[in-house]
Amino acid sequence: MAQSYENKLYIGTILLERNRWAAERKPSYAVSDWQERFQEDGFDGMELWDNHALLADEREQSALEASGRVAIVNSYIGFEDGDEAEKKRDEAASLVKRLRAPAVKFNLGADPVRLPVYIANVKRWAELLPADCRILCECHPGTVAEHPDAAAEMLRRLGDGPFQAIVHPFFCLGELGDWFKKLGSAITHAHVQLRDGDNRFVRLSRQPELVKDRLALMRSRGFRGSFTMEFTEGVRVNEDREALYEAALEDLQILRNIWSGNPS
């Protein structure tokens, strides 16, 4: 299962999903219809929104399994106690194994009082996953890992193992340098999204100097991990899938050019 993730650029299937924040989270498109296109257009793999498999039929699940292109399973399971939460964690682990995904993303809850419960359940869940699977905590606003100090404490409590961190280099709470100062080499993945002053998603080309500066900082701190195009211009606005994909491809090209040292 182990694959090199260094300098890989993925497409988040959630980027094209208009129902990502709908009440039922029911997929509106079949990822398998896009797999070849993703590859032909230069993405190194997919970060698969878990519902694109869990809420799909067996035919779609089999197609995703056969593709071998799921680099990360993007899971939204919870880590509170309870039978239902445990069932969903079991389902997520089974999906990771079925898709032979070399990594899985998770989020912690928002209640700092529950951190010991979250940590204990993450550790139990990790035992269900393949030994060489990267377990990526998204250091996300609205969770107990939203600030560098808290995220570092979370990783300390998780202890030795395959636990790593995801940052949002162009949209994060606190200074990006502080994230690397506190978490260092534990940061192995980045979610790419950029917002303007009105909190609207925009293309990377809208703020090229910011993008260059943040990427230069990441490189200077030794980051050689992977990136996922998570959101882009048009999300929450028109949700036209082709327009979103066009924006994502532009972001991909900009990111690849800058990261490879060939800014255009």
Sequence and secondary structure as in RCSB ss.txt:
>XXXX:A:sequence
MAQSYENKLYIGTILLERNRWAAERKPSYAVSDWQERFQEDGFDGMELWDNHALLADEREQSALEASGRVAIVNS
YIGFEDGDEAEKKRDEAASLVKRLRAPAVKFNLGADPVRLPVYIANVKRWAELLPADCRILCECHPGTVAEHPDA
AAEMLRRLGDGPFQAIVHPFFCLGELGDWFKKLGSAITHAHVQLRDGDNRFVRLSRQPELVKDRLALMRSRGFRG
SFTMEFTEGVRVNEDREALYEAALEDLQILRNIWSGNPS
>XXXX:A:secstr
     TT EEEEGGGG TTTTSSS   SS GGGTHHHHHHTT   EEEETHHHHTS HHHHHHHHHH  EEEEE 
    SSSHHHHHHHHHHHHHHHHHT SEEEE   S GGGHHHHHHHHHHHHTTS TT EEEEE  TTSTTSSHHH
HHHHHHHH SSSEEEEE TTS SS HHHHHHHHGGGEEEEEE EE TTS EE GGGSHHHHHHHHHHHHHTT   
EEEE   TTTTTT  HHHHHHHHHHHHHHHHHHHTT   
